[in-house]
Amino acid sequence: MSVLNVFNNQEITFLFFLAMIVIIWIVMVGAYIQLVRQDNGNPYKRLQVEDNKLCRTDL
């Protein structure tokens, strides 16, 4: 007996979309954690670098 016979089509579709939502959420949280680690706990560090680049182009 295969696993697919346990669920009907609607349940398989629901589980698929639920799994996609969970996977996307995990990827987004992982990207956010990497971004916070990259800033070394200083949320303004990246903005300061971008501001310095803009100031250099204004000269």
HTML snippet that shows the backbone in 3Dmol.js (N, CA, C, O; Angstrom):
<script src="https://3Dmol.org/build/3Dmol-min.js"></script>
<div id="view" style="width:600px;height:400px;position:relative"></div>
<script>
const pdb = `
ATOM      1  N   MET A   1       0.848  -1.197   0.000  1.00  0.00           N
ATOM      2  CA  MET A   1       0.000   0.000   0.000  1.00  0.00           C
ATOM      3  C   MET A   1       0.880   1.242   0.000  1.00  0.00           C
ATOM      4  O   MET A   1       1.737   1.403   0.869  1.00  0.00           O
ATOM      5  N   SER A   2       0.670   2.112  -0.968  1.00  0.00           N
ATOM      6  CA  SER A   2       1.527   3.295  -1.061  1.00  0.00           C
ATOM      7  C   SER A   2       1.035   4.393  -0.123  1.00  0.00           C
ATOM      8  O   SER A   2      -0.102   4.373   0.348  1.00  0.00           O
ATOM      9  N   VAL A   3       1.909   5.335   0.129  1.00  0.00           N
ATOM     10  CA  VAL A   3       1.583   6.428   1.047  1.00  0.00           C
ATOM     11  C   VAL A   3       0.516   7.337   0.444  1.00  0.00           C
ATOM     12  O   VAL A   3      -0.310   7.887   1.171  1.00  0.00           O
ATOM     13  N   LEU A   4       0.526   7.500  -0.893  1.00  0.00           N
ATOM     14  CA  LEU A   4      -0.413   8.415  -1.543  1.00  0.00           C
ATOM     15  C   LEU A   4      -1.864   7.974  -1.393  1.00  0.00           C
ATOM     16  O   LEU A   4      -2.767   8.803  -1.495  1.00  0.00           O
ATOM     17  N   ASN A   5      -2.108   6.682  -1.151  1.00  0.00           N
ATOM     18  CA  ASN A   5      -3.482   6.206  -1.002  1.00  0.00           C
ATOM     19  C   ASN A   5      -4.097   6.613   0.332  1.00  0.00           C
ATOM     20  O   ASN A   5      -5.314   6.530   0.499  1.00  0.00           O
ATOM     21  N   VAL A   6      -3.276   7.051   1.285  1.00  0.00           N
ATOM     22  CA  VAL A   6      -3.797   7.449   2.592  1.00  0.00           C
ATOM     23  C   VAL A   6      -4.500   8.798   2.494  1.00  0.00           C
ATOM     24  O   VAL A   6      -5.520   9.010   3.150  1.00  0.00           O
ATOM     25  N   PHE A   7      -3.969   9.716   1.682  1.00  0.00           N
ATOM     26  CA  PHE A   7      -4.524  11.062   1.553  1.00  0.00           C
ATOM     27  C   PHE A   7      -5.263  11.204   0.229  1.00  0.00           C
ATOM     28  O   PHE A   7      -4.888  10.600  -0.776  1.00  0.00           O
ATOM     29  N   ASN A   8      -6.317  12.010   0.245  1.00  0.00           N
ATOM     30  CA  ASN A   8      -6.973  12.310  -1.026  1.00  0.00           C
ATOM     31  C   ASN A   8      -6.293  13.520  -1.675  1.00  0.00           C
ATOM     32  O   ASN A   8      -5.361  14.095  -1.113  1.00  0.00           O
ATOM     33  N   ASN A   9      -6.773  13.898  -2.869  1.00  0.00           N
ATOM     34  CA  ASN A   9      -6.111  14.958  -3.632  1.00  0.00           C
ATOM     35  C   ASN A   9      -6.102  16.288  -2.894  1.00  0.00           C
ATOM     36  O   ASN A   9      -5.098  17.000  -2.906  1.00  0.00           O
ATOM     37  N   GLN A  10      -7.212  16.625  -2.254  1.00  0.00           N
ATOM     38  CA  GLN A  10      -7.306  17.914  -1.570  1.00  0.00           C
ATOM     39  C   GLN A  10      -6.327  17.975  -0.402  1.00  0.00           C
ATOM     40  O   GLN A  10      -5.699  19.009  -0.172  1.00  0.00           O
ATOM     41  N   GLU A  11      -6.194  16.881   0.333  1.00  0.00           N
ATOM     42  CA  GLU A  11      -5.269  16.858   1.464  1.00  0.00           C
ATOM     43  C   GLU A  11      -3.823  16.954   0.999  1.00  0.00           C
ATOM     44  O   GLU A  11      -3.012  17.621   1.641  1.00  0.00           O
ATOM     45  N   ILE A  12      -3.488  16.296  -0.108  1.00  0.00           N
ATOM     46  CA  ILE A  12      -2.126  16.365  -0.641  1.00  0.00           C
ATOM     47  C   ILE A  12      -1.803  17.794  -1.058  1.00  0.00           C
ATOM     48  O   ILE A  12      -0.706  18.285  -0.790  1.00  0.00           O
ATOM     49  N   THR A  13      -2.760  18.472  -1.720  1.00  0.00           N
ATOM     50  CA  THR A  13      -2.548  19.861  -2.130  1.00  0.00           C
ATOM     51  C   THR A  13      -2.361  20.754  -0.913  1.00  0.00           C
ATOM     52  O   THR A  13      -1.472  21.605  -0.897  1.00  0.00           O
ATOM     53  N   PHE A  14      -3.196  20.565   0.109  1.00  0.00           N
ATOM     54  CA  PHE A  14      -3.085  21.365   1.328  1.00  0.00           C
ATOM     55  C   PHE A  14      -1.736  21.153   2.003  1.00  0.00           C
ATOM     56  O   PHE A  14      -1.088  22.115   2.415  1.00  0.00           O
ATOM     57  N   LEU A  15      -1.312  19.902   2.118  1.00  0.00           N
ATOM     58  CA  LEU A  15      -0.025  19.614   2.748  1.00  0.00           C
ATOM     59  C   LEU A  15       1.131  20.189   1.937  1.00  0.00           C
ATOM     60  O   LEU A  15       2.119  20.648   2.509  1.00  0.00           O
ATOM     61  N   PHE A  16       1.016  20.170   0.607  1.00  0.00           N
ATOM     62  CA  PHE A  16       2.058  20.731  -0.255  1.00  0.00           C
ATOM     63  C   PHE A  16       2.193  22.231  -0.024  1.00  0.00           C
ATOM     64  O   PHE A  16       3.303  22.733   0.156  1.00  0.00           O
ATOM     65  N   PHE A  17       1.061  22.957  -0.028  1.00  0.00           N
ATOM     66  CA  PHE A  17       1.126  24.405   0.192  1.00  0.00           C
ATOM     67  C   PHE A  17       1.588  24.725   1.603  1.00  0.00           C
ATOM     68  O   PHE A  17       2.321  25.694   1.805  1.00  0.00           O
ATOM     69  N   LEU A  18       1.178  23.935   2.578  1.00  0.00           N
ATOM     70  CA  LEU A  18       1.636  24.138   3.950  1.00  0.00           C
ATOM     71  C   LEU A  18       3.145  23.946   4.045  1.00  0.00           C
ATOM     72  O   LEU A  18       3.830  24.718   4.715  1.00  0.00           O
ATOM     73  N   ALA A  19       3.661  22.919   3.377  1.00  0.00           N
ATOM     74  CA  ALA A  19       5.106  22.684   3.372  1.00  0.00           C
ATOM     75  C   ALA A  19       5.840  23.828   2.678  1.00  0.00           C
ATOM     76  O   ALA A  19       6.904  24.242   3.138  1.00  0.00           O
ATOM     77  N   MET A  20       5.286  24.349   1.570  1.00  0.00           N
ATOM     78  CA  MET A  20       5.917  25.478   0.871  1.00  0.00           C
ATOM     79  C   MET A  20       5.981  26.705   1.767  1.00  0.00           C
ATOM     80  O   MET A  20       7.003  27.391   1.806  1.00  0.00           O
ATOM     81  N   ILE A  21       4.892  26.990   2.492  1.00  0.00           N
ATOM     82  CA  ILE A  21       4.875  28.147   3.392  1.00  0.00           C
ATOM     83  C   ILE A  21       5.926  27.984   4.478  1.00  0.00           C
ATOM     84  O   ILE A  21       6.635  28.938   4.796  1.00  0.00           O
ATOM     85  N   VAL A  22       6.037  26.792   5.052  1.00  0.00           N
ATOM     86  CA  VAL A  22       7.026  26.548   6.105  1.00  0.00           C
ATOM     87  C   VAL A  22       8.438  26.702   5.553  1.00  0.00           C
ATOM     88  O   VAL A  22       9.290  27.299   6.212  1.00  0.00           O
ATOM     89  N   ILE A  23       8.705  26.176   4.361  1.00  0.00           N
ATOM     90  CA  ILE A  23      10.043  26.266   3.765  1.00  0.00           C
ATOM     91  C   ILE A  23      10.397  27.725   3.483  1.00  0.00           C
ATOM     92  O   ILE A  23      11.511  28.159   3.776  1.00  0.00           O
ATOM     93  N   ILE A  24       9.449  28.492   2.910  1.00  0.00           N
ATOM     94  CA  ILE A  24       9.718  29.904   2.628  1.00  0.00           C
ATOM     95  C   ILE A  24       9.972  30.663   3.925  1.00  0.00           C
ATOM     96  O   ILE A  24      10.855  31.520   3.972  1.00  0.00           O
ATOM     97  N   TRP A  25       9.215  30.363   4.974  1.00  0.00           N
ATOM     98  CA  TRP A  25       9.399  31.034   6.258  1.00  0.00           C
ATOM     99  C   TRP A  25      10.782  30.727   6.835  1.00  0.00           C
ATOM    100  O   TRP A  25      11.449  31.623   7.352  1.00  0.00           O
ATOM    101  N   ILE A  26      11.216  29.467   6.749  1.00  0.00           N
ATOM    102  CA  ILE A  26      12.535  29.083   7.260  1.00  0.00           C
ATOM    103  C   ILE A  26      13.632  29.805   6.486  1.00  0.00           C
ATOM    104  O   ILE A  26      14.600  30.275   7.084  1.00  0.00           O
ATOM    105  N   VAL A  27      13.495  29.899   5.152  1.00  0.00           N
ATOM    106  CA  VAL A  27      14.505  30.589   4.344  1.00  0.00           C
ATOM    107  C   VAL A  27      14.558  32.069   4.713  1.00  0.00           C
ATOM    108  O   VAL A  27      15.644  32.638   4.816  1.00  0.00           O
ATOM    109  N   MET A  28      13.406  32.696   4.912  1.00  0.00           N
ATOM    110  CA  MET A  28      13.379  34.120   5.260  1.00  0.00           C
ATOM    111  C   MET A  28      14.006  34.363   6.628  1.00  0.00           C
ATOM    112  O   MET A  28      14.762  35.320   6.797  1.00  0.00           O
ATOM    113  N   VAL A  29      13.707  33.517   7.598  1.00  0.00           N
ATOM    114  CA  VAL A  29      14.295  33.669   8.928  1.00  0.00           C
ATOM    115  C   VAL A  29      15.803  33.452   8.866  1.00  0.00           C
ATOM    116  O   VAL A  29      16.556  34.170   9.524  1.00  0.00           O
ATOM    117  N   GLY A  30      16.253  32.471   8.084  1.00  0.00           N
ATOM    118  CA  GLY A  30      17.692  32.239   7.937  1.00  0.00           C
ATOM    119  C   GLY A  30      18.396  33.414   7.296  1.00  0.00           C
ATOM    120  O   GLY A  30      19.496  33.780   7.710  1.00  0.00           O
ATOM    121  N   ALA A  31      17.772  34.018   6.280  1.00  0.00           N
ATOM    122  CA  ALA A  31      18.372  35.190   5.637  1.00  0.00           C
ATOM    123  C   ALA A  31      18.429  36.360   6.605  1.00  0.00           C
ATOM    124  O   ALA A  31      19.407  37.108   6.609  1.00  0.00           O
ATOM    125  N   TYR A  32      17.396  36.534   7.430  1.00  0.00           N
ATOM    126  CA  TYR A  32      17.388  37.627   8.408  1.00  0.00           C
ATOM    127  C   TYR A  32      18.484  37.423   9.449  1.00  0.00           C
ATOM    128  O   TYR A  32      19.155  38.377   9.842  1.00  0.00           O
ATOM    129  N   ILE A  33      18.667  36.177   9.896  1.00  0.00           N
ATOM    130  CA  ILE A  33      19.712  35.895  10.881  1.00  0.00           C
ATOM    131  C   ILE A  33      21.085  36.184  10.284  1.00  0.00           C
ATOM    132  O   ILE A  33      21.943  36.752  10.961  1.00  0.00           O
ATOM    133  N   GLN A  34      21.309  35.803   9.023  1.00  0.00           N
ATOM    134  CA  GLN A  34      22.587  36.101   8.375  1.00  0.00           C
ATOM    135  C   GLN A  34      22.801  37.597   8.256  1.00  0.00           C
ATOM    136  O   GLN A  34      23.924  38.070   8.429  1.00  0.00           O
ATOM    137  N   LEU A  35      21.746  38.357   7.964  1.00  0.00           N
ATOM    138  CA  LEU A  35      21.860  39.805   7.842  1.00  0.00           C
ATOM    139  C   LEU A  35      22.224  40.425   9.181  1.00  0.00           C
ATOM    140  O   LEU A  35      23.052  41.334   9.236  1.00  0.00           O
ATOM    141  N   VAL A  36      21.614  39.945  10.262  1.00  0.00           N
ATOM    142  CA  VAL A  36      21.923  40.482  11.585  1.00  0.00           C
ATOM    143  C   VAL A  36      23.359  40.142  11.962  1.00  0.00           C
ATOM    144  O   VAL A  36      24.061  40.983  12.524  1.00  0.00           O
ATOM    145  N   ARG A  37      23.805  38.933  11.664  1.00  0.00           N
ATOM    146  CA  ARG A  37      25.192  38.568  11.960  1.00  0.00           C
ATOM    147  C   ARG A  37      26.166  39.394  11.143  1.00  0.00           C
ATOM    148  O   ARG A  37      27.233  39.760  11.636  1.00  0.00           O
ATOM    149  N   GLN A  38      25.813  39.694   9.891  1.00  0.00           N
ATOM    150  CA  GLN A  38      26.691  40.466   9.018  1.00  0.00           C
ATOM    151  C   GLN A  38      26.869  41.885   9.559  1.00  0.00           C
ATOM    152  O   GLN A  38      27.936  42.477   9.394  1.00  0.00           O
ATOM    153  N   ASP A  39      25.841  42.434  10.199  1.00  0.00           N
ATOM    154  CA  ASP A  39      25.917  43.789  10.738  1.00  0.00           C
ATOM    155  C   ASP A  39      26.626  43.824  12.092  1.00  0.00           C
ATOM    156  O   ASP A  39      26.836  44.906  12.641  1.00  0.00           O
ATOM    157  N   ASN A  40      26.995  42.676  12.636  1.00  0.00           N
ATOM    158  CA  ASN A  40      27.711  42.583  13.912  1.00  0.00           C
ATOM    159  C   ASN A  40      26.965  43.284  15.042  1.00  0.00           C
ATOM    160  O   ASN A  40      27.574  43.955  15.875  1.00  0.00           O
ATOM    161  N   GLY A  41      25.664  43.129  15.065  1.00  0.00           N
ATOM    162  CA  GLY A  41      24.868  43.702  16.134  1.00  0.00           C
ATOM    163  C   GLY A  41      24.627  45.188  15.990  1.00  0.00           C
ATOM    164  O   GLY A  41      23.958  45.773  16.842  1.00  0.00           O
ATOM    165  N   ASN A  42      25.141  45.828  14.949  1.00  0.00           N
ATOM    166  CA  ASN A  42      24.925  47.259  14.742  1.00  0.00           C
ATOM    167  C   ASN A  42      23.988  47.440  13.554  1.00  0.00           C
ATOM    168  O   ASN A  42      24.419  47.295  12.410  1.00  0.00           O
ATOM    169  N   PRO A  43      22.715  47.754  13.798  1.00  0.00           N
ATOM    170  CA  PRO A  43      21.766  47.841  12.674  1.00  0.00           C
ATOM    171  C   PRO A  43      22.026  49.013  11.743  1.00  0.00           C
ATOM    172  O   PRO A  43      21.511  49.037  10.625  1.00  0.00           O
ATOM    173  N   TYR A  44      22.833  50.005  12.194  1.00  0.00           N
ATOM    174  CA  TYR A  44      23.076  51.186  11.369  1.00  0.00           C
ATOM    175  C   TYR A  44      24.346  51.068  10.536  1.00  0.00           C
ATOM    176  O   TYR A  44      24.642  51.953   9.733  1.00  0.00           O
ATOM    177  N   LYS A  45      25.100  49.987  10.718  1.00  0.00           N
ATOM    178  CA  LYS A  45      26.392  49.856  10.035  1.00  0.00           C
ATOM    179  C   LYS A  45      26.223  49.864   8.518  1.00  0.00           C
ATOM    180  O   LYS A  45      26.938  50.573   7.810  1.00  0.00           O
ATOM    181  N   ARG A  46      25.270  49.068   8.024  1.00  0.00           N
ATOM    182  CA  ARG A  46      25.084  48.965   6.581  1.00  0.00           C
ATOM    183  C   ARG A  46      24.592  50.293   6.007  1.00  0.00           C
ATOM    184  O   ARG A  46      25.015  50.695   4.923  1.00  0.00           O
ATOM    185  N   LEU A  47      23.691  50.981   6.736  1.00  0.00           N
ATOM    186  CA  LEU A  47      23.192  52.266   6.256  1.00  0.00           C
ATOM    187  C   LEU A  47      24.315  53.298   6.219  1.00  0.00           C
ATOM    188  O   LEU A  47      24.354  54.134   5.316  1.00  0.00           O
ATOM    189  N   GLN A  48      25.229  53.251   7.188  1.00  0.00           N
ATOM    190  CA  GLN A  48      26.349  54.192   7.187  1.00  0.00           C
ATOM    191  C   GLN A  48      27.240  53.956   5.981  1.00  0.00           C
ATOM    192  O   GLN A  48      27.731  54.913   5.383  1.00  0.00           O
ATOM    193  N   VAL A  49      27.457  52.706   5.615  1.00  0.00           N
ATOM    194  CA  VAL A  49      28.279  52.400   4.440  1.00  0.00           C
ATOM    195  C   VAL A  49      27.604  52.937   3.190  1.00  0.00           C
ATOM    196  O   VAL A  49      28.268  53.512   2.328  1.00  0.00           O
ATOM    197  N   GLU A  50      26.287  52.758   3.080  1.00  0.00           N
ATOM    198  CA  GLU A  50      25.575  53.275   1.908  1.00  0.00           C
ATOM    199  C   GLU A  50      25.608  54.794   1.875  1.00  0.00           C
ATOM    200  O   GLU A  50      25.743  55.379   0.800  1.00  0.00           O
ATOM    201  N   ASP A  51      25.489  55.452   3.033  1.00  0.00           N
ATOM    202  CA  ASP A  51      25.552  56.913   3.075  1.00  0.00           C
ATOM    203  C   ASP A  51      26.927  57.407   2.655  1.00  0.00           C
ATOM    204  O   ASP A  51      27.037  58.415   1.958  1.00  0.00           O
ATOM    205  N   ASN A  52      27.979  56.706   3.072  1.00  0.00           N
ATOM    206  CA  ASN A  52      29.332  57.107   2.679  1.00  0.00           C
ATOM    207  C   ASN A  52      29.520  56.987   1.174  1.00  0.00           C
ATOM    208  O   ASN A  52      30.184  57.825   0.563  1.00  0.00           O
ATOM    209  N   LYS A  53      28.944  55.955   0.572  1.00  0.00           N
ATOM    210  CA  LYS A  53      29.040  55.807  -0.883  1.00  0.00           C
ATOM    211  C   LYS A  53      28.328  56.962  -1.581  1.00  0.00           C
ATOM    212  O   LYS A  53      28.826  57.495  -2.572  1.00  0.00           O
ATOM    213  N   LEU A  54      27.155  57.347  -1.059  1.00  0.00           N
ATOM    214  CA  LEU A  54      26.417  58.457  -1.667  1.00  0.00           C
ATOM    215  C   LEU A  54      27.192  59.761  -1.522  1.00  0.00           C
ATOM    216  O   LEU A  54      27.216  60.579  -2.441  1.00  0.00           O
ATOM    217  N   CYS A  55      27.823  59.951  -0.371  1.00  0.00           N
ATOM    218  CA  CYS A  55      28.595  61.180  -0.164  1.00  0.00           C
ATOM    219  C   CYS A  55      29.775  61.236  -1.130  1.00  0.00           C
ATOM    220  O   CYS A  55      30.109  62.309  -1.632  1.00  0.00           O
ATOM    221  N   ARG A  56      30.405  60.102  -1.394  1.00  0.00           N
ATOM    222  CA  ARG A  56      31.547  60.092  -2.319  1.00  0.00           C
ATOM    223  C   ARG A  56      31.106  60.424  -3.735  1.00  0.00           C
ATOM    224  O   ARG A  56      31.837  61.087  -4.470  1.00  0.00           O
ATOM    225  N   THR A  57      29.928  59.974  -4.124  1.00  0.00           N
ATOM    226  CA  THR A  57      29.478  60.263  -5.486  1.00  0.00           C
ATOM    227  C   THR A  57      29.049  61.716  -5.619  1.00  0.00           C
ATOM    228  O   THR A  57      29.053  62.264  -6.721  1.00  0.00           O
ATOM    229  N   ASP A  58      28.677  62.351  -4.501  1.00  0.00           N
ATOM    230  CA  ASP A  58      28.271  63.757  -4.567  1.00  0.00           C
ATOM    231  C   ASP A  58      29.466  64.682  -4.762  1.00  0.00           C
ATOM    232  O   ASP A  58      29.308  65.810  -5.228  1.00  0.00           O
ATOM    233  N   LEU A  59      30.666  64.209  -4.406  1.00  0.00           N
ATOM    234  CA  LEU A  59      31.849  65.091  -4.492  1.00  0.00           C
ATOM    235  C   LEU A  59      32.257  65.398  -5.898  1.00  0.00           C
ATOM    236  O   LEU A  59      33.228  66.123  -6.115  1.00  0.00           O
TER     237      LEU A  59
END
`;
const viewer = $3Dmol.createViewer("view");
viewer.addModel(pdb, "pdb");
viewer.setStyle({}, {cartoon: {color: "spectrum"}});
viewer.zoomTo();
viewer.render();
</script>
